[in-house]
Each structure stands twice: as C-alpha cells, then as structure tokens.
Amino acid sequence: MTETTFTDLPVAAPAGSKSEQAYRAVKARIVEGTYTPGYRLVLGSIAKDLGFSVVPVREAIRRLEAEGLVTFERNVGATVAGIDPTEYLYTMQTLSIVEGAATALSAPLVDSVAIARARAVNEDMRKCLDHFDPVRFTQLNQDFHSILFEHCPNPHILDLVHRGWNRLASLRSSTFRFVPGRARNSVDEHEALLKLIESGADADDIEKAARLHRSATLDAYLAQAKTI
C-alpha cells in the first residue's frame, strides 16, 4: 500500500475559506518565528487554537509543504522546515538571477502609479529603521519587490521567483536580525532601482542592479555568519 503524503493532495483553497484562513495563520507564525524550524505541527492543537476543525488545518499544511515551509516525515508528521546555510546560499543565488530577470522584464510595464506605490513602501521601510522591526521590515521588503516583479510577462520566471521567496520565508524573517546594518543600504538601493526603472534604463542595467541588490544581502549574511 502506497503512503499518501500531503503533496499528493489538492492544495488550492477559496479566498476567505477556513482553509485559507488557517494557511495564512500558520504561515504567519512560521515567518514571524513563533513556529521555529523543527517545530512539530500538531493538527489538533492548531485547529483548537484557531477555532477550526482539523480538516482546513490539514489542507493548510499541505499547501505549506508544497511551498517548502513544512516537511512531512513518516511516524513524525508535519514539522516546520529549516534552511541550512548551504541551502540559503543556493536559494539566494538562484533568486538573485530569476528575480533580476523578472524585474527587468517587468520594468517596461511598471507605470508611474506602481512606482509611486513602491516608493511609498520604501519610505515606510526607511521609517522602520528608526525603531527597527526585522519582521515588519522583511514584509515591507517583499511588498516593495513584488510591485516591481509582478508584471513579469513570463509566468515560468515569475513562478520561480515566488518559489524562491517561499523557500526563504522561514529564515528571511530573521535575516535582518543578523545584519541590521544591511537594512539601511537596502533602502538606498531600492531608490536607485526605482530611478533606473523611471528613467527607462536598459534592461541589462536594471537586471544587474536587481541582482547585485539581492546578492549584497547574501554577502552580508555570509560575512556575519563567519563571525558567529
């Protein structure tokens, strides 16, 4: 008899459904660090905490496993996945390539309204520096980049970008905890990237800037990791 894993089953959930609510709640707890790497996700306990039955929680866990935030082991169950330094290195290297490409492809489709939205988010990030909250900063960072790459006309590249962000989610909530000084540089680089897009810069220049921006965070993290 073949064992059925979470990923063998459907993962979609209607917006606003209990399954969607459970998915968002559990994912938020993983990203914020409430559920740390290796934490065992007991369906009954989570369901009781959320006030739901086990069914929508199980569906939420399936989705999170498909995104790489949860692992499932026989005789253990579902646990929060962790990202080791090597995995982080490979994922960030890949993301710098695919997100750079997505941003460059999106650039001609990013209008003045989107630029204004992105700049407003970046300003919120700058304000966040005064009383630094790495979780909020990371969420704003994702919001900023999403505005720039979501117009990417190549769905395959866009899918790879989303997968990269999802794989990093459990660690990225704490990345800026390790390198808080990188946050200020990141905000400045965002503004430079916006100016490139506004000016209609060459796609190669935009892609290079986006890639270097991503790899600079990786370099700062790896340099800090060597001192720990």
Secondary structure, DSSP 8 states (H G I E B T S, - for coil): -----GGGS-----TTSHHHHHHHHHHHHHHHTSS-TT-B--HHHHHHHHT--HHHHHHHHHHHHHTTSEEEETTTEEEE----HHHHHHHHHHHHHHHHHHHHHHGGG--HHHHHHHHHHHHHHHHHTTT--HHHHHHHHHHHHHHHHTT-S-HHHHHHHHHHHHHHHHHHHHHHHH-HHHHHHHHHHHHHHHHHHHTT--HHHHHHHHHHHHHHHHHHHHHHHHH-
